[in-house]
């Protein structure tokens, strides 16, 4: 390896580290103040020049979209139909309690009312990461495509509504264990309703 290769590898590591620091700070600030936070504030919090945000993300919109990328693992919900509501409720409540203010999904959710690109990103996320896998799970239980899609949409709306009340509106919906039990029962009723 030449000296030039070492310099290139070091720059690549520094660039990746700088990008990660900027993303972490952006998640913190977008979670705290929404899209109204400034590039300068994010750069100052990350200890970098605002020009690096443009270099790595193309500006504030690109940084916002990068900071709000999130993936769920609904594939882990595979199991008996009779306990699907419990598995989903446990996964949802674990996310709420495990990823508070810096959760990229929460940031995207909060910003969706003020930014059209955030609303589009949230819709695409829900379609791809929630509706599609949940519909596929219901299809594996033998539901028709139309019935599976309708039930998945109902569950998605329920979870989004409860999430909005609890996380965006900061409405105290009580103890998380009680909420998880209620949500599990409600989801299961939507899955099993005639």
N, C-alpha and C positions, 0 to 999 in steps of 0.2 A: 504494500500500500504506500502510495506516495504521500508527501506532506499535503498536497492539494486534496487528496481523498479524505484525510483527517479533518481538514478545514470544512469541506462540504458536509461530512457527517455531523460535525459539531454544529454547523449552521442549521442543518435539518432538525437536530434535537432541540436547539434553542428556539427555532420557529415553532415546533410542535408544542414545546413548553409554554412559550409566549401565547400561542393561540389558546391553549387550555386555561391559562390564567385569565385571559380576556373573557372567555366563555363563562368561567366560574363567577367572575365579577358581574358580568352581564346578567346571569341568572339571578344573582342576589339583588341587583338593582331593579331589574324588571319585576321581580317578585314584590319588592318593597314599594315601588312607585309607578309600576306599569310602564307603558310605552313612552310616557312623558319624560322619563330619564334621558339625560343627554349623553352623546358620545364622549364629550369632555369629562363628565362625571364618571363614566365607566372606565375611561382611560386612566383617570387620576386614581380611581380605586384599584385598578390593576397595576398601577405604577409604570404605564407605558405611554408613548406618544399617541395622540388621537389618530395620527396618520397610519398607525399599524392596524387600526380597526378597518380603515378603508382598504389597506393592503390585503389583509387576511379575509375580510368578510364583504368588501364592496360597499360598506357604509352601514348605517344604523338598521335599515330593513334587513339586510343580509345577516347582520349580527343577531337581530331578533329571531329570525327564522332558525338560525343555527342554534341559538340558546334554547329554543323551545322544541327541538326535535326530541321525540320520546317514543318508546316502543313498549307495549304491554306484552305479556307472555300468556295470553289466554289459552294457548295450546296446553299449558299445564293444568287446565281445568278438566281435562279428559277424566272420565270416571262414570260411575252410575248416574243415571238420570235423577234418581230419587234424592241425590245429595248435591245436585248442580247448584241450587240456590245457596247452599252453605259454602261451597267452594268459591263461588263468585263473590259473595259477601265478605268472606274472610280476605280474599285478595284485594278487594276494593278498600276495605277498612285498614288493612295493613299498609297500603300505599298512602292513605290519608295520614296515618299516624307515623309512618316511617319517612315520609318526604313532605315536610311542612312547607315553609315559605319558598324554598328554592326549587320545588318540583316543577320541571318544565311544563308539564301538563297544566298545572295550576296557573302558571304565568300565561300560557296560551289561552286558557279559559277566561281569565280576567281581561285579557286584551281583546278578546274576540268582539266585544261590544263597541270598541273604539277604533279598531283597525280592520279594514276589509280583508287584508292579507292574513291576519290572524284568524278571522272567521273562516276563511277558505282553508287555512291549514288545520284548524280544529275539525272542520267538517271532513276533510280528507283523512285526518287521523282517526276519527270515530268510525268512518266507513271501513278503513283498512284494518285498523288495530282492534276494533270492538265488534262492529256489526258482522263483518265477514267471518271472523273466526267463531263467533257465537252462533251464527247461522249454520256454519259447517258442523259445529258440535250438535246442534239440534237435528240436522239432517242425519247424522250418525245414529240418532235415536229412532230414526224411521219416520220423522215428520215429512210431510210434503214440502216441496220448495216454497210454496206460497205461505203455508202455515209456519214454517221455520223462519222465514223472513219477517213475517208479521210479529211473531213472538220475540224475535231478536230485537226488532225495532222498539217494541214495548219495553223490554228490559233495558235497552240502551237509554230510552227516554226517562225511565224511572231512576236509573243510576245517575244520569246526568242531572236530573232535577234535585236529587238528594245531595249530590256533590256540590251543586250550585248553592243550595241553602247552607250547607255546612262550611264549605271552603271559600266561596266567593263572597257570599253575604255574611259570613261569620255568624250564622245563626246557631245557637247552642241547641243541638238536637238531642242532648242528653249524653249519657254514658256510651262510650264506643262499643262496649260489649252488648248493651241493650240495642243499640242501633244496628249492629251487625246481625243480631238475632232477628230483629224486625225485617231488615233488608233481605236476609236469607229466606224468610217465610214469604215475603212479597214476590221475590224473584221466582221462587219455586211455584207459587200459585200461577204466575204468568206462564211458566214453562208447562205446567200440568193442566191448565184450564181446558175444559172440553171445547 
